[in-house]
Amino acid sequence: MSIDLLFLNNKAMEAVGVNQMDLAIADVKEAYMLDKHGDVINPGKCVLRWGKTIEDENVLGRINAMPGYIGGTYHMAGIKWIGSGPMNYKKSLPRASVTIILNDPDTKLPVCIADGTAISTVRTGASGGVAIELLAKSNASVMTICGAGAQAHTQLEAAVIARPTINTVYVYDIRMENADRFISINKERYPQIKFIATADVEAATKQSDIIDCVTLATEPFIKGAWLKKGALVMNMSDYEVDSECVIRADKVVVDFWESVKHRMISTVALMWKSGAFKDEDIHAELSDILLGLKTPRENDDEIIYFNAVGAGILDIAVATRCYKAALEKGKGVCVPFWE
């Protein structure tokens, strides 16, 4: 018996819709709800770190292994293998590179190897979009994006889908040239938005309805004292916001609380470790709100803190959709895996 394996490179993935944010948002929502229903296997991340501290990791890099199984209409197992080389920019290489392997959940044999780099940025953007849909003011108009790398583009794309009322975006990055480059790319895509590169993150934060942080920060640079009434602060990556952002929040929402604690890199996780935050202080996971078990934003004065850590099942959901589309459209390269 022979077994074939479908290989999907970045171009094949583009051809089958990996960059369609509306579809990714639908995938991510479904994955969250399937997780709450118990129709997933989500072991969490295994982190292969270089160095001994967060500071080391943010220079020397890491590789994360994120296995999982997702049921429902997806019915697929797999693993995301993502390398992060923070110094890759010196070699004109992307910081993140992702390989996804999909396995038949019945035979356990691999059926697809796919480039997952776009999936990783799109599904994280989609998670941010779901959070904005549920937690931002309905008429949110001013947004600050902190960190103008690859992830910022999909965060913006999903934010505009969730809140088309956004008309002003401040862009903050420790390298102003990154902010300028981000704006030059997006000002034509979103002519309705006024983009402002800024080095004054305090002033931008004080005006913003949404503060979206996608950085490698090892020390907080967003202060809770700056948050205005109704602000949604999104701690999407590392140690980006101070504890006052959590303390002032009327609601603290996460994607996967146990995974947040396991990763132990975000503000709320570090507060939990020190005893300054307790399990019962969590208002909800996103899935609780999507399923109507907990409330979303209830008024325009609430300050809400959101933290996402991600999970392999999100990538597997998007990858499975793309894999099925590739089979239908005849995309990719079929190679013999077992002869």
C-alpha positions as a Markdown table, in Angstrom:
| # | Residue | x | y | z |
|---|---|---|---|---|
| 1 | Met | 0.0 | 0.0 | 0.0 |
| 2 | Ser | 1.3 | 3.5 | -0.9 |
| 3 | Ile | 0.7 | 6.7 | 1.0 |
| 4 | Asp | 0.9 | 10.1 | -0.6 |
| 5 | Leu | 1.6 | 13.4 | 1.1 |
| 6 | Leu | 0.5 | 16.8 | -0.1 |
| 7 | Phe | 3.1 | 19.5 | 0.1 |
| 8 | Leu | 1.8 | 23.1 | 0.1 |
| 9 | Asn | 4.4 | 25.9 | -0.1 |
| 10 | Asn | 3.6 | 29.5 | 0.6 |
| 11 | Lys | 2.3 | 30.2 | -3.0 |
| 12 | Ala | 0.0 | 27.2 | -2.9 |
| 13 | Met | -1.3 | 28.3 | 0.5 |
| 14 | Glu | -2.0 | 31.8 | -0.9 |
| 15 | Ala | -3.9 | 30.2 | -3.8 |
| 16 | Val | -6.3 | 28.4 | -1.5 |
| 17 | Gly | -7.2 | 31.4 | 0.7 |
| 18 | Val | -4.8 | 31.3 | 3.6 |
| 19 | Asn | -4.8 | 35.1 | 3.7 |
| 20 | Gln | -8.6 | 35.5 | 3.8 |
| 21 | Met | -9.1 | 37.1 | 7.2 |
| 22 | Asp | -12.9 | 36.7 | 7.3 |
| 23 | Leu | -12.5 | 32.9 | 6.8 |
| 24 | Ala | -9.7 | 32.8 | 9.4 |
| 25 | Ile | -11.9 | 34.6 | 11.9 |
| 26 | Ala | -14.6 | 32.0 | 11.4 |
| 27 | Asp | -12.0 | 29.2 | 11.8 |
| 28 | Val | -10.7 | 30.7 | 15.0 |
| 29 | Lys | -14.2 | 31.2 | 16.5 |
| 30 | Glu | -15.1 | 27.6 | 15.7 |
| 31 | Ala | -11.9 | 26.4 | 17.3 |
| 32 | Tyr | -12.5 | 28.3 | 20.5 |
| 33 | Met | -16.0 | 26.9 | 20.7 |
| 34 | Leu | -14.9 | 23.3 | 20.0 |
| 35 | Asp | -12.4 | 23.7 | 22.7 |
| 36 | Lys | -15.0 | 24.7 | 25.2 |
| 37 | His | -17.2 | 21.7 | 24.1 |
| 38 | Gly | -14.2 | 19.4 | 24.7 |
| 39 | Asp | -14.0 | 18.4 | 21.0 |
| 40 | Val | -10.2 | 19.1 | 20.8 |
| 41 | Ile | -7.0 | 17.8 | 22.2 |
| 42 | Asn | -4.9 | 20.8 | 23.2 |
| 43 | Pro | -1.7 | 19.8 | 25.0 |
| 44 | Gly | -0.2 | 23.3 | 24.9 |
| 45 | Lys | 3.2 | 24.5 | 23.8 |
| 46 | Cys | 6.5 | 22.9 | 24.2 |
| 47 | Val | 9.1 | 25.7 | 24.1 |
| 48 | Leu | 12.7 | 25.0 | 22.9 |
| 49 | Arg | 14.5 | 28.0 | 24.3 |
| 50 | Trp | 18.0 | 29.3 | 23.7 |
| 51 | Gly | 19.4 | 31.0 | 26.8 |
| 52 | Lys | 18.0 | 31.0 | 30.3 |
| 53 | Thr | 16.0 | 34.2 | 30.5 |
| 54 | Ile | 13.2 | 36.0 | 28.6 |
| 55 | Glu | 15.9 | 38.5 | 27.6 |
| 56 | Asp | 18.1 | 35.7 | 26.2 |
| 57 | Glu | 15.1 | 34.2 | 24.3 |
| 58 | Asn | 14.3 | 37.6 | 22.7 |
| 59 | Val | 17.8 | 37.8 | 21.3 |
| 60 | Leu | 18.8 | 34.1 | 20.7 |
| 61 | Gly | 15.3 | 32.9 | 19.7 |
| 62 | Arg | 13.1 | 29.9 | 20.3 |
| 63 | Ile | 11.2 | 27.1 | 18.5 |
| 64 | Asn | 7.7 | 26.2 | 19.7 |
| 65 | Ala | 6.0 | 22.9 | 19.1 |
| 66 | Met | 2.2 | 23.1 | 19.3 |
| 67 | Pro | 0.4 | 19.8 | 18.7 |
| 68 | Gly | -3.3 | 19.3 | 18.7 |
| 69 | Tyr | -6.5 | 17.7 | 17.4 |
| 70 | Ile | -9.6 | 19.6 | 16.4 |
| 71 | Gly | -12.9 | 17.9 | 15.8 |
| 72 | Gly | -16.2 | 19.2 | 14.3 |
| 73 | Thr | -16.1 | 19.5 | 10.6 |
| 74 | Tyr | -12.3 | 19.8 | 10.7 |
| 75 | His | -11.5 | 16.3 | 12.2 |
| 76 | Met | -7.8 | 16.7 | 11.9 |
| 77 | Ala | -4.7 | 16.3 | 14.0 |
| 78 | Gly | -1.4 | 18.0 | 13.5 |
| 79 | Ile | 1.5 | 20.1 | 14.8 |
| 80 | Lys | 2.8 | 23.6 | 14.4 |
| 81 | Trp | 6.5 | 23.9 | 14.5 |
| 82 | Ile | 7.4 | 27.6 | 14.7 |
| 83 | Gly | 10.9 | 29.1 | 14.8 |
| 84 | Ser | 11.5 | 32.6 | 16.0 |
| 85 | Gly | 14.8 | 34.2 | 15.2 |
| 86 | Pro | 14.7 | 37.8 | 16.5 |
| 87 | Met | 18.0 | 38.7 | 14.8 |
| 88 | Asn | 17.0 | 37.4 | 11.4 |
| 89 | Tyr | 16.4 | 40.9 | 10.2 |
| 90 | Lys | 20.1 | 41.3 | 10.1 |
| 91 | Lys | 20.2 | 38.6 | 7.4 |
| 92 | Ser | 17.1 | 39.9 | 5.6 |
| 93 | Leu | 15.2 | 36.9 | 6.8 |
| 94 | Pro | 11.7 | 36.8 | 8.4 |
| 95 | Arg | 11.7 | 36.5 | 12.2 |
| 96 | Ala | 9.1 | 33.7 | 12.2 |
| 97 | Ser | 9.1 | 30.6 | 10.1 |
| 98 | Val | 6.4 | 27.9 | 10.4 |
| 99 | Thr | 5.9 | 24.4 | 9.3 |
| 100 | Ile | 2.6 | 22.6 | 9.8 |
| 101 | Ile | 2.1 | 18.9 | 9.6 |
| 102 | Leu | -1.4 | 17.5 | 9.4 |
| 103 | Asn | -2.1 | 13.9 | 10.4 |
| 104 | Asp | -5.1 | 11.7 | 9.7 |
| 105 | Pro | -6.7 | 11.3 | 13.2 |
| 106 | Asp | -7.7 | 7.7 | 12.4 |
| 107 | Thr | -4.5 | 6.3 | 10.9 |
| 108 | Lys | -2.3 | 8.9 | 12.5 |
| 109 | Leu | -0.3 | 9.0 | 9.2 |
| 110 | Pro | 0.7 | 12.4 | 7.9 |
| 111 | Val | -1.4 | 13.7 | 5.0 |
| 112 | Cys | 0.0 | 17.2 | 4.4 |
| 113 | Ile | 3.1 | 19.4 | 5.1 |
| 114 | Ala | 2.3 | 23.1 | 4.7 |
| 115 | Asp | 4.1 | 26.4 | 5.0 |
| 116 | Gly | 2.3 | 27.9 | 8.1 |
| 117 | Thr | 4.0 | 31.3 | 8.2 |
| 118 | Ala | 1.0 | 33.1 | 6.9 |
| 119 | Ile | -1.4 | 30.9 | 9.0 |
| 120 | Ser | 0.5 | 32.0 | 12.1 |
| 121 | Thr | 0.1 | 35.7 | 11.5 |
| 122 | Val | -3.4 | 35.5 | 10.1 |
| 123 | Arg | -4.8 | 33.3 | 12.9 |
| 124 | Thr | -3.2 | 35.5 | 15.6 |
| 125 | Gly | -4.7 | 38.5 | 13.8 |
| 126 | Ala | -8.0 | 36.7 | 13.8 |
| 127 | Ser | -7.8 | 36.1 | 17.5 |
| 128 | Gly | -7.3 | 39.8 | 18.0 |
| 129 | Gly | -10.2 | 40.5 | 15.7 |
| 130 | Val | -12.5 | 38.2 | 17.8 |
| 131 | Ala | -11.4 | 40.0 | 21.0 |
| 132 | Ile | -12.1 | 43.4 | 19.4 |
| 133 | Glu | -15.5 | 42.2 | 18.2 |
| 134 | Leu | -16.5 | 41.1 | 21.7 |
| 135 | Leu | -14.7 | 43.5 | 23.9 |
| 136 | Ala | -14.1 | 46.9 | 22.2 |
| 137 | Lys | -16.5 | 49.8 | 22.2 |
| 138 | Ser | -19.1 | 49.5 | 19.4 |
| 139 | Asn | -18.0 | 52.8 | 18.0 |
| 140 | Ala | -14.3 | 52.5 | 18.6 |
| 141 | Ser | -12.5 | 54.9 | 16.4 |
| 142 | Val | -8.9 | 55.4 | 17.6 |
| 143 | Met | -6.4 | 52.5 | 17.8 |
| 144 | Thr | -2.8 | 52.3 | 18.8 |
| 145 | Ile | -0.7 | 49.4 | 17.4 |
| 146 | Cys | 2.5 | 48.8 | 19.3 |
| 147 | Gly | 5.1 | 46.8 | 17.3 |
| 148 | Ala | 5.1 | 47.4 | 13.5 |
| 149 | Gly | 6.3 | 43.9 | 12.4 |
| 150 | Ala | 4.5 | 41.2 | 10.4 |
| 151 | Gln | 1.9 | 40.6 | 13.1 |
| 152 | Ala | 0.8 | 44.3 | 13.1 |
| 153 | His | -0.6 | 44.0 | 9.6 |
| 154 | Thr | -3.0 | 41.2 | 10.4 |
| 155 | Gln | -4.0 | 42.8 | 13.7 |
| 156 | Leu | -5.0 | 45.9 | 11.7 |
| 157 | Glu | -6.8 | 43.9 | 9.1 |
| 158 | Ala | -8.9 | 42.0 | 11.6 |
| 159 | Ala | -9.5 | 45.1 | 13.7 |
| 160 | Val | -11.0 | 46.9 | 10.7 |
| 161 | Ile | -13.3 | 44.0 | 10.0 |
| 162 | Ala | -14.4 | 43.9 | 13.7 |
| 163 | Arg | -14.7 | 47.7 | 14.0 |
| 164 | Pro | -15.1 | 49.5 | 10.6 |
| 165 | Thr | -15.5 | 52.6 | 12.7 |
| 166 | Ile | -11.8 | 52.9 | 13.2 |
| 167 | Asn | -10.5 | 56.1 | 11.5 |
| 168 | Thr | -7.3 | 56.9 | 13.3 |
| 169 | Val | -4.3 | 54.5 | 14.0 |
| 170 | Tyr | -1.2 | 55.4 | 15.9 |
| 171 | Val | 1.8 | 53.2 | 15.1 |
| 172 | Tyr | 4.5 | 52.9 | 17.7 |
| 173 | Asp | 7.7 | 50.9 | 17.3 |
| 174 | Ile | 11.2 | 51.2 | 18.9 |
| 175 | Arg | 12.5 | 51.7 | 15.3 |
| 176 | Met | 10.6 | 54.6 | 13.8 |
| 177 | Glu | 11.5 | 53.3 | 10.3 |
| 178 | Asn | 9.4 | 50.2 | 11.0 |
| 179 | Ala | 6.4 | 52.4 | 11.8 |
| 180 | Asp | 6.9 | 54.5 | 8.7 |
| 181 | Arg | 7.2 | 51.3 | 6.5 |
| 182 | Phe | 4.0 | 49.9 | 8.1 |
| 183 | Ile | 2.1 | 53.1 | 7.3 |
| 184 | Ser | 3.4 | 53.3 | 3.7 |
| 185 | Ile | 2.0 | 49.8 | 3.1 |
| 186 | Asn | -1.3 | 50.3 | 4.7 |
| 187 | Lys | -2.3 | 53.9 | 3.9 |
| 188 | Glu | -3.4 | 52.8 | 0.4 |
| 189 | Arg | -5.2 | 49.7 | 1.7 |
| 190 | Tyr | -7.2 | 51.7 | 4.2 |
| 191 | Pro | -7.7 | 55.2 | 2.7 |
| 192 | Gln | -10.4 | 55.9 | 5.3 |
| 193 | Ile | -7.8 | 55.7 | 8.1 |
| 194 | Lys | -5.5 | 58.4 | 9.2 |
| 195 | Phe | -2.1 | 56.8 | 10.2 |
| 196 | Ile | 0.3 | 58.5 | 12.6 |
| 197 | Ala | 3.7 | 57.2 | 13.4 |
| 198 | Thr | 4.6 | 58.2 | 16.9 |
| 199 | Ala | 7.3 | 58.0 | 19.5 |
| 200 | Asp | 5.0 | 59.2 | 22.2 |
| 201 | Val | 3.2 | 56.0 | 23.2 |
| 202 | Glu | 1.7 | 57.7 | 26.3 |
| 203 | Ala | -0.1 | 60.4 | 24.3 |
| 204 | Ala | -1.3 | 57.8 | 21.8 |
| 205 | Thr | -2.6 | 55.4 | 24.5 |
| 206 | Lys | -4.5 | 58.2 | 26.3 |
| 207 | Gln | -6.5 | 58.8 | 23.1 |
| 208 | Ser | -7.1 | 55.2 | 22.1 |
| 209 | Asp | -10.1 | 53.0 | 22.3 |
| 210 | Ile | -8.0 | 50.0 | 21.4 |
| 211 | Ile | -4.3 | 49.5 | 22.3 |
| 212 | Asp | -3.0 | 46.4 | 20.5 |
| 213 | Cys | 0.5 | 45.2 | 21.6 |
| 214 | Val | 2.4 | 42.8 | 19.4 |
| 215 | Thr | 6.0 | 43.2 | 20.5 |
| 216 | Leu | 8.9 | 41.3 | 22.1 |
| 217 | Ala | 9.0 | 43.6 | 25.1 |
| 218 | Thr | 10.6 | 42.3 | 28.3 |
| 219 | Glu | 9.6 | 45.4 | 30.3 |
| 220 | Pro | 6.1 | 47.0 | 30.4 |
| 221 | Phe | 5.8 | 50.1 | 28.2 |
| 222 | Ile | 2.0 | 50.7 | 28.5 |
| 223 | Lys | 0.8 | 52.0 | 31.8 |
| 224 | Gly | -2.6 | 51.4 | 33.2 |
| 225 | Ala | -2.8 | 55.0 | 34.4 |
| 226 | Trp | -2.9 | 56.1 | 30.7 |
| 227 | Leu | -6.0 | 54.1 | 29.9 |
| 228 | Lys | -9.1 | 56.1 | 29.3 |
| 229 | Lys | -12.6 | 54.9 | 30.1 |
| 230 | Gly | -13.8 | 52.3 | 27.6 |
| 231 | Ala | -10.3 | 51.3 | 26.5 |
| 232 | Leu | -9.5 | 47.7 | 25.4 |
| 233 | Val | -5.8 | 46.9 | 26.0 |
| 234 | Met | -4.6 | 43.8 | 24.2 |
| 235 | Asn | -1.5 | 42.1 | 25.6 |
| 236 | Met | -0.9 | 39.9 | 22.5 |
| 237 | Ser | 2.6 | 38.8 | 23.1 |
| 238 | Asp | 5.1 | 39.3 | 25.9 |
| 239 | Tyr | 5.5 | 41.5 | 29.0 |
| 240 | Glu | 4.1 | 44.6 | 27.4 |
| 241 | Val | 1.8 | 46.3 | 29.8 |
| 242 | Asp | 2.1 | 47.0 | 33.5 |
| 243 | Ser | 0.1 | 45.4 | 36.3 |
| 244 | Glu | -2.1 | 48.5 | 36.6 |
| 245 | Cys | -3.6 | 47.7 | 33.3 |
| 246 | Val | -4.9 | 44.5 | 34.8 |
| 247 | Ile | -5.8 | 46.0 | 38.2 |
| 248 | Arg | -7.9 | 48.8 | 36.5 |
| 249 | Ala | -9.7 | 46.5 | 34.2 |
| 250 | Asp | -13.4 | 45.9 | 34.8 |
| 251 | Lys | -13.0 | 42.6 | 32.9 |
| 252 | Val | -9.9 | 40.4 | 32.4 |
| 253 | Val | -10.4 | 38.1 | 29.4 |
| 254 | Val | -8.0 | 35.5 | 27.9 |
| 255 | Asp | -8.0 | 32.9 | 25.1 |
| 256 | Phe | -6.7 | 29.9 | 27.0 |
| 257 | Trp | -6.1 | 30.5 | 30.7 |
| 258 | Glu | -4.2 | 27.4 | 31.5 |
| 259 | Ser | -1.9 | 27.9 | 28.5 |
| 260 | Val | -1.4 | 31.6 | 29.6 |
| 261 | Lys | -0.1 | 30.4 | 32.9 |
| 262 | His | 2.0 | 27.6 | 31.4 |
| 263 | Arg | 3.7 | 30.1 | 29.0 |
| 264 | Met | 4.3 | 32.5 | 31.9 |
| 265 | Ile | 5.4 | 35.5 | 29.9 |
| 266 | Ser | 2.5 | 37.9 | 29.9 |
| 267 | Thr | 1.6 | 40.5 | 32.5 |
| 268 | Val | -1.4 | 38.6 | 33.9 |
| 269 | Ala | 0.5 | 35.3 | 34.1 |
| 270 | Leu | 3.3 | 36.9 | 36.0 |
| 271 | Met | 0.8 | 38.5 | 38.4 |
| 272 | Trp | -0.8 | 35.1 | 38.9 |
| 273 | Lys | 2.6 | 33.6 | 39.7 |
| 274 | Ser | 3.3 | 36.3 | 42.3 |
| 275 | Gly | -0.1 | 35.9 | 43.9 |
| 276 | Ala | -1.3 | 39.3 | 42.8 |
| 277 | Phe | -4.0 | 37.7 | 40.5 |
| 278 | Lys | -6.1 | 34.6 | 41.2 |
| 279 | Asp | -7.9 | 32.2 | 38.9 |
| 280 | Glu | -11.3 | 33.4 | 40.0 |
| 281 | Asp | -10.3 | 37.0 | 38.9 |
| 282 | Ile | -10.6 | 35.9 | 35.2 |
| 283 | His | -13.9 | 37.1 | 33.8 |
| 284 | Ala | -13.9 | 34.8 | 30.8 |
| 285 | Glu | -12.1 | 32.9 | 28.1 |
| 286 | Leu | -13.2 | 34.0 | 24.6 |
| 287 | Ser | -15.1 | 30.8 | 24.2 |
| 288 | Asp | -17.3 | 31.5 | 27.2 |
| 289 | Ile | -18.4 | 34.8 | 25.6 |
| 290 | Leu | -18.9 | 33.2 | 22.1 |
| 291 | Leu | -21.1 | 30.6 | 23.6 |
| 292 | Gly | -23.1 | 33.1 | 25.7 |
| 293 | Leu | -21.8 | 31.7 | 29.0 |
| 294 | Lys | -20.2 | 35.0 | 30.0 |
| 295 | Thr | -20.9 | 38.6 | 29.1 |
| 296 | Pro | -18.9 | 40.6 | 26.5 |
| 297 | Arg | -18.5 | 44.4 | 27.0 |
| 298 | Glu | -21.5 | 45.7 | 28.7 |
| 299 | Asn | -21.0 | 49.5 | 28.5 |
| 300 | Asp | -18.7 | 52.1 | 27.0 |
| 301 | Asp | -17.0 | 52.9 | 30.2 |
| 302 | Glu | -15.5 | 49.5 | 31.0 |
| 303 | Ile | -11.8 | 49.1 | 30.8 |
| 304 | Ile | -11.0 | 45.6 | 29.5 |
| 305 | Tyr | -7.7 | 43.7 | 29.5 |
| 306 | Phe | -7.2 | 40.9 | 27.0 |
| 307 | Asn | -4.3 | 38.4 | 26.8 |
| 308 | Ala | -3.8 | 35.8 | 24.1 |
| 309 | Val | -1.3 | 33.0 | 24.1 |
| 310 | Gly | -2.6 | 31.0 | 21.1 |
| 311 | Ala | -2.8 | 27.3 | 20.5 |
| 312 | Gly | -1.9 | 24.8 | 17.8 |
| 313 | Ile | -5.6 | 24.0 | 17.3 |
| 314 | Leu | -6.1 | 27.4 | 15.8 |
| 315 | Asp | -3.4 | 26.9 | 13.2 |
| 316 | Ile | -4.6 | 23.3 | 12.5 |
| 317 | Ala | -8.2 | 24.7 | 11.9 |
| 318 | Val | -6.9 | 27.2 | 9.3 |
| 319 | Ala | -4.5 | 24.6 | 7.8 |
| 320 | Thr | -7.2 | 22.0 | 7.4 |
| 321 | Arg | -9.5 | 24.4 | 5.6 |
| 322 | Cys | -6.7 | 25.2 | 3.2 |
| 323 | Tyr | -5.7 | 21.5 | 2.8 |
| 324 | Lys | -9.3 | 20.6 | 1.8 |
| 325 | Ala | -9.4 | 23.5 | -0.6 |
| 326 | Ala | -6.1 | 22.4 | -2.1 |
| 327 | Leu | -7.5 | 18.9 | -2.7 |
| 328 | Glu | -10.6 | 20.4 | -4.4 |
| 329 | Lys | -8.6 | 22.8 | -6.6 |
| 330 | Gly | -5.7 | 20.5 | -7.3 |
| 331 | Lys | -3.1 | 22.8 | -5.7 |
| 332 | Gly | 0.2 | 21.7 | -4.2 |
| 333 | Val | 2.6 | 18.9 | -4.9 |
| 334 | Cys | 1.8 | 15.3 | -4.1 |
| 335 | Val | 4.8 | 13.2 | -3.1 |
| 336 | Pro | 5.0 | 9.6 | -2.1 |
| 337 | Phe | 5.5 | 9.3 | 1.6 |
| 338 | Trp | 5.2 | 5.5 | 1.9 |
| 339 | Glu | 5.8 | 3.1 | -1.0 |
